[in-house]
Amino acid sequence: MVALAAATALFSSHRRESGSGGEIAGEVAVAVPVVERTGKDTPPHQPRDRAQIPLASLPAPEAPLGQILPGLRSAADGGDRRAACRLGMELLRCQHLGRWEAMTEDFMGEQAEAAFAAEGNLAAANQVAEERLWHIERLEQCRAVPADLQAQGARYLRQSALAGDPYAMLAYAEGHHWGPNMRGMALDPMFDQWRREAPAMIHAALRAGNPSAAFILQINYGDDIGFLSALIPNDAYRRYTYHLLSVRLFGQREQPAYARALDATEIERARREADALHARHFDRRRFPSSQMMAYPPYLRGPQGEATPFCETAP
């Protein structure tokens, strides 16, 4: 709580977005050079003549890291935003997984597994064992990361986000390039840059078709429960609109409590805007609930692997 209060004070100079436009905050002008989901581009600092042939597909999630790093690095340095996203996430996983494992030792470590087994809760014991095995296997693979790449995950993630990868945009905006407790993030040379870019980036991720962005915006317009949400002023109308969009995207049950601060006219307008956003950016598609939130690379997602880190189609 102390950290969140300090973050709120730190970010208090951020100016409130204008609400005078014809659309909600998800449609405000973007201050970072991203492209739409159908666009192709290379990051501003990558000359076009250096671009390599884009990867036909990303390597499988379980592909040995040592085998895929050279190809990912070459493609990422040539401007392939999907490769830059995947490379950045793999490097960030290696950078932060050990710290996460140490932080969760009490309830995900060997002693926790033994305690569950002693209680007869074999399902919980097996789950802990699977998590530990996942961590061990990936930490072992991280030995293949060359020394000159070990601290480059954040750079590649931001490169991909600026080039328009919808998953990299969300991961960068949420600060997944920092460690599990984000300790020391304000001292990071990237901090002020991230603080300027993150609010627009999360809106751009939604426009690029990342469904997780809708739920994150719903949270961030209603509460200050993290560093990104401290940058986004609370707004009951916008929170309700993104809640309605999340209902359409994931089949959630609508929560009338979110509309209590609004009058009938605002409620009707929010419904129209949620419908328009659903049609414009998601073609009225429905997504599995596993894609409601994006998981940092050091977490094992509900489907065994974290839900989509990066674009899959070239």
C-alpha positions as MATLAB code, in Angstrom:
seq = 'MVALAAATALFSSHRRESGSGGEIAGEVAVAVPVVERTGKDTPPHQPRDRAQIPLASLPAPEAPLGQILPGLRSAADGGDRRAACRLGMELLRCQHLGRWEAMTEDFMGEQAEAAFAAEGNLAAANQVAEERLWHIERLEQCRAVPADLQAQGARYLRQSALAGDPYAMLAYAEGHHWGPNMRGMALDPMFDQWRREAPAMIHAALRAGNPSAAFILQINYGDDIGFLSALIPNDAYRRYTYHLLSVRLFGQREQPAYARALDATEIERARREADALHARHFDRRRFPSSQMMAYPPYLRGPQGEATPFCETAP';
ca = [
       0.000    0.000    0.000;
       2.852    2.381    0.774;
       4.314    1.733   -2.659;
       0.986    2.428   -4.360;
       0.481    5.649   -2.428;
       3.964    6.799   -3.383;
       3.310    5.909   -7.022;
       0.078    7.911   -7.003;
       1.856   10.959   -5.657;
       4.728   10.503   -8.075;
       2.406   10.425  -11.067;
       0.088   13.201   -9.870;
       1.564   15.650  -12.370;
       0.123   13.642  -15.270;
      -2.525   15.779  -16.986;
      -6.103   14.560  -17.264;
      -7.130   13.712  -20.821;
      -9.719   15.917  -22.459;
     -13.201   14.455  -22.498;
     -14.594   16.912  -25.017;
     -14.115   14.730  -28.087;
     -16.810   12.670  -29.707;
     -15.375    9.346  -28.493;
     -14.083    7.969  -25.234;
     -10.476    7.804  -24.116;
      -9.848    4.609  -26.039;
     -10.060    6.683  -29.204;
      -7.909    9.688  -28.277;
      -4.894   10.556  -30.410;
      -1.902    8.326  -29.740;
       1.317   10.031  -28.735;
       3.558    7.087  -29.640;
       4.422    5.966  -33.197;
       2.408    2.751  -33.385;
       0.618    1.250  -36.366;
      -2.805   -0.326  -36.668;
      -3.229   -4.091  -36.494;
      -3.234   -4.456  -40.291;
      -0.166   -2.285  -40.799;
       3.435   -3.313  -41.269;
       6.345   -1.194  -40.196;
       9.773   -1.269  -38.677;
      10.780    0.692  -35.574;
      11.915    4.270  -36.306;
      15.529    3.427  -35.487;
      15.665    0.442  -37.848;
      16.442    1.425  -41.477;
      14.177   -0.332  -43.951;
      17.118   -1.657  -45.981;
      18.303   -3.653  -42.960;
      15.013   -5.507  -42.591;
      15.215   -9.261  -42.942;
      12.518  -11.448  -44.474;
       9.823  -11.661  -41.759;
       9.514  -14.964  -39.963;
       6.760  -17.099  -41.460;
       5.738  -18.037  -37.919;
       7.102  -17.701  -34.423;
       8.788  -20.731  -32.866;
       6.580  -22.991  -30.770;
       6.280  -21.929  -27.110;
       8.202  -24.985  -25.949;
      11.018  -24.706  -28.503;
      14.486  -24.874  -26.867;
      15.641  -21.335  -26.217;
      19.194  -21.948  -27.377;
      17.950  -23.052  -30.782;
      15.589  -20.149  -31.439;
      17.588  -17.186  -30.101;
      19.788  -16.604  -33.185;
      16.841  -16.538  -35.587;
      14.729  -14.351  -33.311;
      17.600  -11.930  -32.791;
      18.326  -11.605  -36.513;
      14.671  -11.060  -37.379;
      14.133   -8.627  -34.491;
      17.198   -6.571  -35.405;
      15.866   -6.493  -38.961;
      12.560   -4.949  -37.857;
      10.235   -7.954  -37.400;
       7.966   -6.792  -34.588;
       6.723  -10.294  -33.737;
      10.275  -11.562  -33.362;
      11.196   -8.538  -31.241;
       8.220   -9.203  -28.991;
       8.999  -12.904  -28.564;
      12.704  -12.249  -28.027;
      11.976   -9.517  -25.506;
       9.586  -11.715  -23.559;
      11.971  -14.679  -23.524;
      14.799  -12.475  -22.255;
      12.586  -10.860  -19.613;
      11.472  -14.276  -18.418;
      15.085  -15.275  -17.915;
      15.870  -11.975  -16.203;
      13.021  -12.117  -13.671;
      12.013  -15.752  -13.204;
      14.596  -16.448  -10.516;
      13.404  -13.488   -8.447;
       9.782  -14.574   -8.796;
      10.677  -18.092   -7.726;
      12.394  -16.763   -4.592;
       9.421  -14.531   -3.771;
       6.943  -17.413   -4.021;
       8.983  -20.110   -2.296;
       6.624  -20.264    0.706;
       3.551  -21.247   -1.301;
       5.031  -22.635   -4.529;
       8.244  -24.252   -3.360;
       9.279  -27.763   -2.385;
       8.088  -27.354    1.210;
       4.652  -26.222    0.030;
       4.406  -29.260   -2.222;
       5.280  -31.557    0.685;
       2.786  -29.828    2.987;
      -0.056  -30.255    0.519;
       0.841  -33.903    0.026;
       0.899  -34.486    3.800;
      -2.587  -32.991    4.051;
      -3.807  -35.352    1.365;
      -4.414  -32.489   -1.070;
      -2.750  -34.205   -3.994;
      -4.279  -31.901   -6.604;
      -2.626  -28.870   -4.978;
       0.635  -30.769   -4.524;
       0.656  -31.753   -8.187;
      -0.060  -28.181   -9.257;
       2.852  -26.867   -7.199;
       5.073  -29.601   -8.641;
       4.093  -28.615  -12.190;
       4.870  -24.967  -11.467;
       8.261  -25.843   -9.985;
       9.127  -28.070  -12.953;
       8.132  -25.271  -15.362;
      10.411  -22.861  -13.505;
      13.334  -25.295  -13.367;
      13.125  -26.159  -17.063;
      13.037  -22.537  -18.137;
      15.797  -21.409  -15.829;
      17.936  -24.186  -17.248;
      17.215  -22.991  -20.790;
      18.185  -19.460  -19.816;
      21.805  -20.593  -19.588;
      21.836  -20.342  -23.393;
      21.300  -16.556  -23.373;
      24.516  -14.749  -24.452;
      25.862  -12.188  -22.008;
      25.249   -9.294  -24.398;
      21.535  -10.171  -24.602;
      20.754  -10.767  -20.944;
      19.654   -7.203  -20.166;
      18.068   -6.409  -23.549;
      14.550   -7.723  -22.969;
      12.999   -4.336  -22.183;
      14.567   -2.763  -25.263;
      13.186   -5.417  -27.596;
       9.759   -5.309  -25.969;
       9.528   -1.537  -26.418;
      10.792   -1.847  -30.007;
       7.968   -4.261  -30.761;
       5.403   -2.090  -28.988;
       6.397    0.991  -30.978;
       6.164   -1.055  -34.171;
       2.560   -1.999  -33.371;
       2.502   -5.526  -31.929;
      -0.769   -5.488  -29.940;
       0.525   -7.809  -27.221;
       3.849   -6.035  -26.835;
       1.993   -2.736  -26.507;
      -0.028   -4.038  -23.584;
       2.925   -5.751  -21.914;
       5.041   -2.618  -22.205;
       2.237   -0.369  -20.958;
       1.681   -2.600  -17.928;
       5.380   -2.587  -17.104;
       6.052   -6.271  -17.667;
       9.649   -5.374  -18.454;
      10.259   -4.709  -14.754;
      10.640   -7.387  -12.114;
       7.878   -8.982  -10.035;
       7.857   -6.347   -7.271;
       8.915   -3.476   -9.570;
      11.376   -2.381   -6.903;
      13.704    0.324   -8.174;
      11.689    0.968  -11.336;
      11.716    4.757  -10.798;
      15.519    4.658  -10.990;
      15.487    2.831  -14.304;
      16.615    5.033  -17.242;
      13.486    3.845  -19.102;
      11.101    5.034  -16.397;
      10.317    8.559  -17.564;
      10.071    7.353  -21.155;
       7.620    4.625  -20.105;
       5.582    7.055  -18.002;
       5.092    9.308  -21.026;
       4.192    6.457  -23.373;
       2.179    3.993  -21.287;
      -1.302    5.608  -21.179;
      -1.461    6.097  -24.944;
       0.085    2.673  -25.495;
      -2.657    0.806  -23.626;
      -5.305    2.568  -25.716;
      -3.358    1.761  -28.875;
      -3.252   -1.910  -27.853;
      -7.035   -1.920  -27.713;
      -7.319   -0.299  -31.132;
      -4.877   -2.882  -32.496;
      -7.227   -5.665  -31.402;
      -5.831   -6.879  -28.082;
      -8.904   -7.846  -26.002;
      -6.965   -7.809  -22.719;
      -6.634   -4.032  -23.036;
     -10.384   -3.576  -22.489;
     -10.349   -5.257  -19.090;
      -7.149   -3.463  -18.065;
      -8.713   -0.107  -18.988;
     -11.857   -1.009  -17.045;
      -9.710   -1.533  -13.962;
      -7.458    1.464  -14.479;
     -10.291    3.960  -14.908;
     -11.822    2.759  -11.646;
      -8.961    2.181   -9.221;
      -5.351    3.031   -8.484;
      -4.067   -0.474   -7.869;
      -0.849   -0.359   -9.848;
       1.650    1.901  -11.524;
      -0.187    2.174  -14.840;
      -3.507    2.883  -13.115;
      -1.841    5.704  -11.187;
      -1.193    7.368  -14.548;
      -4.827    7.136  -15.649;
      -7.347    9.413  -13.876;
     -10.414    7.656  -12.475;
     -13.471    8.215  -14.626;
     -16.813    6.515  -13.931;
     -18.118    6.893  -17.483;
     -15.016    5.461  -19.120;
     -14.805    2.653  -16.586;
     -18.399    1.677  -17.353;
     -17.857    1.836  -21.112;
     -14.826   -0.457  -20.943;
     -16.714   -2.749  -18.589;
     -19.481   -3.056  -21.179;
     -16.854   -3.752  -23.842;
     -15.338   -6.486  -21.648;
     -18.810   -8.010  -21.231;
     -19.098   -8.207  -25.003;
     -15.581   -9.552  -25.468;
     -15.515  -12.210  -22.741;
     -19.125  -12.932  -21.864;
     -18.802  -11.496  -18.380;
     -21.893  -10.785  -16.344;
     -22.675   -7.087  -16.434;
     -22.228   -5.297  -13.096;
     -24.935   -2.620  -12.584;
     -22.908   -1.120   -9.726;
     -20.494    0.339  -12.278;
     -23.306    2.555  -13.597;
     -24.474    4.011  -10.279;
     -22.610    7.284  -10.739;
     -24.089    7.822  -14.228;
     -27.422    9.159  -15.382;
     -29.678    7.441  -17.914;
     -28.299    9.450  -20.841;
     -24.703    8.543  -19.987;
     -25.604    4.875  -19.557;
     -27.215    4.743  -22.982;
     -24.281    6.561  -24.575;
     -21.824    4.160  -22.922;
     -23.735    1.207  -24.390;
     -23.570    2.696  -27.875;
     -19.855    3.403  -27.551;
     -19.095   -0.090  -26.239;
     -20.970   -1.563  -29.203;
     -19.032    0.669  -31.591;
     -15.667   -0.282  -30.071;
     -16.579   -3.973  -30.191;
     -17.463   -3.726  -33.877;
     -14.641   -1.407  -34.943;
     -11.676   -3.047  -33.241;
     -12.781   -6.663  -32.668;
     -15.280   -7.409  -35.455;
     -17.765   -8.338  -32.691;
     -15.705  -11.409  -31.806;
     -15.906  -13.244  -28.470;
     -12.692  -14.336  -26.742;
     -11.968  -16.985  -24.089;
     -11.760  -15.712  -20.523;
      -8.089  -16.770  -20.427;
      -7.344  -13.741  -22.621;
      -8.973  -11.283  -20.238;
      -5.632  -10.504  -18.623;
      -2.057  -10.594  -19.878;
       0.433  -12.503  -17.764;
       4.029  -11.342  -17.193;
       6.567  -13.713  -18.743;
       7.681  -15.104  -15.380;
       4.153  -16.442  -14.673;
       2.719  -19.674  -15.969;
      -0.695  -18.809  -17.346;
      -3.957  -20.697  -16.764;
      -3.502  -22.716  -19.951;
      -0.023  -23.908  -18.970;
       1.720  -21.126  -20.853;
       0.989  -17.442  -20.519;
      -1.724  -16.321  -22.913;
      -0.548  -14.738  -26.150;
       2.661  -12.785  -25.695;
       2.968  -11.648  -29.291;
       1.280  -11.641  -32.671;
       1.318  -15.044  -34.323;
       0.546  -14.116  -37.937;
       3.070  -12.271  -40.147;
];
